[in-house]
């Protein structure tokens, strides 16, 4: 059919780059909105199912201070119907963004299509989650009102309904909560693309719910990770403290550890895992009394287990979660001093201690076989790296500090680990904290260097080969990026 108007309205939202498009569907079907800077449009939202009547869709992914054309597309049993063309002019990117973002694509190279979702740290010039196109233009932000509390929105997760999930938490768990206090905002939050809060759970509310179930555990703050599961549950990381008389001492020390909490669809805690119950508190590679410093949780669908990255143990743990029915046993520890032998490319033991990863971030499960062909990508920041000479990072001259980008394949039966990809970065790209690594659908490796010299960061897409070649890169000046990820678009199931 031709263009037909059904009492359409296009309204502003609290986000200057997001429009609220309301369309009256003539019957049951689906509605999506296509949009662009002219009537060829070019981008689309997800399709929304309707039984007929008013349908509201948030349109996001637009440049600031730009006039856009947009049009609802209705698909029903009688075919497709298009609304009349509408226009909307976006507002300014909030003035708090003082960081500079530039990108570069290698000659003749084609990066994986999509957008960059940047998890900005509140201490820099990119103080909030930011989405950009591959040219580095900001197309979406979330200027959460709690920024004045000094909290950061830790990692941004896209839910199947199009909402975004995050933790608002203190940007470091290195301060013990009882002795210094954490910021008043410590919250699990789900928002829509306009930034409206859909639902939330504060750490205080979670402690109350734990107490109501008979738990004596007290959580200090949400920490670095929340991960949505296919059953609608959220797996979340939080801190807790215990006063412990350590081996060789006579007085108690306050120690900061980590807890995994499984929240059901009503945000009720239904499964707990506590580092103090499963690890030796006298093992203290570095960072103590911030003992474990967990920073990522990854679900293993092959057997329903969890991968848990403990930065201050230099370990990634595999935990018997069994989709909420597990006993919490540690099935193995990957890293220096753990359960695995690291192998060279020829299969011989790699005895160089520096070849292991250290103070890692964001261990991500990649493969589908949890038994004999398990691949894990992570960010090897390199703090506390140990060398055969006895030297370690950090040292005064900085000679021994470097960051690496590893993808490790493990065989749990043989307890062997071997790198299938490892890019050792130039010391000028040493990133002592944050960051993440993943493999894109085109096979390239994508990684974020969260904290370079000064207040700077970088994101790279490189070829997955022995001598990686840079395909695309992003440089951030005056802005730390805790994680940088390539998303297909701001809408689930839609590729831009």
Buried (B, 14 or more C-beta within 10 A) or exposed (E): EEEEEBEBEBEBBEBBBBBBBBBBBBEEBBBBBBBBBEEEBEBBBBBBEBEEEEBEBBBBBBBBEEEBBBBBBBBBEEEEBBBEEBEBEBBEBBEBBEBBBEBEBBEEBEBBBBBBBBBBBBBBBBBBBBBBBBEBBBBBBBBBEBBEBBBBBBBBBBBEEBBBBBBBBBBBBEBBBEEEEBBEBBBBBBBBBBBBEEEEBBBEEBBEBBEEEEEEBBBBBBBBBBBBBEEEBBBBBBBBBBEBEBEEEEEEBEBBBBBBBBBBEEBBBEBBBBBBEEBEBEEBBBBBBBBBBBBBBBBBEEBBBBBBBBBBBBBBBBBBBBBBEBEBEBBBBBBBEBBBBBBEEEEEEBEEBBBBBBBBBBBBBBBEEBEEEBBBBBBBBBBBBBBEEEEBBBEEEEEBBBBBBBBBBBBBEEEBBBBEBBBBBEEEBBBBBBBBBBBBEBEBBBBBBBBBEEBBBBBBBBBBEEEBEBBBBBBBBBBBBBBBBBBBBBBBEBEB
